């Protein structure tokens, strides 16, 4: 009976360790995702100068 209690305790400690590692992994992935999103900048298109290229005549 002592062995079964000991093995249950070991099994539970491995479950807790696995849960802690999974939580740490999720936090690291979330941090990496946030860094990626923050580093992705949206480039502003250049403002047009005059009306060059604004009107295109298409004959069909």
N, C-alpha and C positions, 0 to 999 in steps of 0.2 A: 504494500500500500504506500509505503514511503517513496518508492520509485515513481509511482504514478503521480503523486503530488509534486515531486521534484520535476518530473518531465512536463507536467502542466505548467509549473512556474516558469520553466525554461521556454516553453512554447509561448506563453503570454509575454515574456520579456522580448522574445523575437518579434512578436506582433507589434509591441510598442516601439521597438527599434525600427521596424519597417514603416510604421505610421509616421514616426519622427523624420525618417529619411525622405518619405514621400512629401511631407509638408515642406521640408527644406528645399526639395527639388522644385515644388510648385512656386515657392517664393523666388527662387533663382530664375525660373522661367518667366515669371511675371516681371521681375526687374529687367531682364534682358529684353522683353517685349516693350516695356516702357521706354527703355533706352533707344530701341530701334525706332519707335514711333516719334520720339523727340528728335532724333537725328534726321528723320525724313522731312526735309523742308519743301514747301511748295514754291516753286519758282514763279515769280510774277511775270506775265508776258510783257514784252516791251510795248510801250505805248506807240501807236502808229504816228508817223510824222506826215502831216498833210492828209490827203486822201488817196495817196498812191496805193493802188491795189485794193481799194475799198469797193470799187464798182467793176464788175466784170460783165462785158456784153457777150451774150451767148445767142447765136442765131440758130434756130432749129428749123 
